[in-house]
Amino acid sequence: MKVVLLKDIPGMGKSGEFKEVKDGYARNYLIPRGLAKPATEGEVKRIENEKIMKSHKEDLTRKKSEQILKTLQRQVHKVYVKVGGGGKLFGALTPLNLAEILSKNANMEIDKKWIHLEKPLKEIGMYDIEMHLPGGVKGIVKLEILGEEKG
């Protein structure tokens, strides 16, 4: 019997895949537990349409992420912070702080989860900030941390 898997089943396949299984296995195990459905003509068309829609949505997400990254990479983002002796910051810049700064500079919403830092930034200087955006888009954004002028 040909079935379409509704959930990932280790050793068999992933959700949305079509599999040929023995009739008894399908009727007595997979279908009653909600793991699979018989692969009728209508079900096959529905699954194919879902795959097309999912692929289209992923393409849109990737294109939007690429656009966000291009916008962020157009400039070196400057941040003015209070510093102590030796160029050390009072506190540190974390992904949350950087998301707020980049959001303000680029006039768009930047999620802190997109920013990957090995450790918080604690000194003035130039930094390459690694970005991991939705849709598998990765890139580097330049950030310069400067001390505030005392005035």
N, C-alpha and C positions, 0 to 999 in steps of 0.2 A: 504494500500500500504506500502511496506517495503522500507524505505529510509535509506541512510547513511548521518549522519550530517557532514557538512563541517566546521561549526563553533560552538562554545559553545552557547547553547541556555538555558537561565535560566529556571528552572522548567521542562526542557525536557531532556537535556543530554549534553555530551561533544563531541567535534569534534572527528570523527572517529567511533562513536557508531552507531549501527544499531537500528532503531526504527520502530515500526508498527504504522502508522498514517492513518487517513481517507484520501481517495483519493482526495477529494476537497481541504483539508488543504495542502496536498503535492503539487498538481498542481497549486493552486491559490496563495499560500503564500510562502511555503518553497523553492520550486524549482525556481520560478521567482526571488526571492531575493538572490539567491545564498547561501542559508542556508543549502540546502540538495540536494542530487542526488538520483534518483531511485537506489535501491540496486540490480543491475544486477549481474550476475555471475562473470563477469570480474571485476566489481567494488569491489565485496566482496574479490576476490583474491588480488587485488591491495592493499586494506586496510590491509589485513592480512600480506602481504609482508612488507608494511610500518611499521606495528607494530613490526614485527620481526627485521627489520633493526634498528628501534629506540631503541629497547631493547638491541640489540647488541652494538650499539653506546654508550648507557648509561653504559653498562658493561665495555667497553674499557675505558671510561672516569673515571669511579670509580677505575678501576685497576691502571690506570696511576696516579691518585691522591693518592691512597694508597702507591704507590711506592715513590712518591715525599715526602709524610709525613714520611715514614720509613727512607728515606735518611736524612731528616732534623732532625729526632729524634736520629740519631746515635751519635750525639755530642752535647756538650754545646757550643753554639755560643758565642764567646767573642767579645766584642766591646770596643775599646779604644776611649774615648772621653775626651775633655777638661772639667775640673771641677773647680768649685770655692770652697769657704769655706763651710764646712759641707757636702761635697759630693754632692752638687747640680751641675747639668749640666749647661753649658752655652747653653741655648736653650733647646730643648726637642727632643726626638726620637718619630717620628710619624710612622704610618704604611708605608708611602712612604720610609722613611729612613730604616726601618726594612726590607722592601722588597729588597732594594738595597743590604743591608748587607747580608741577607740570600741567595740572588742570587749569590753573590760573594763567600760566604763560601761553598755553595753546588754545584757550577758550573751548575746551572740550573735557568731557568726563574721563578721567584716568583712574583705573582701579588699582589699589595697592597690591593686589595679587599678581598684577602684570609685571611688577618691579622685582628683580632678583638681585639681592645684595648678599655678599658673603658675610659681611658684618656692617653694623651702622657706621656712617661716615662721621669722623670725629675731628678732622683737620681741614684747614683751608687748602684749596688746590683744584686741579682739573681731574674729573672722574669720567670714566666710561660706565654708564648705567645699562645693565643688561635688561632687556624687555622681552617678555614672553606673552604675546597677545593671543586672543582666541583665534582658532583656525590654524594653529601651528606657525604663526608668524613670529619670527624672532629678529631682534636687531639691537643695535647699540645707540644710546642717546648720550650726547655730551652734556655734562653739568660742571659748572665752575662755582666753587664755594669761595666767597670773598668776605673779608672782615668788614663790619659796619664802620663807616667813618665816624669818628667822634667829633661832634660839632655842637 
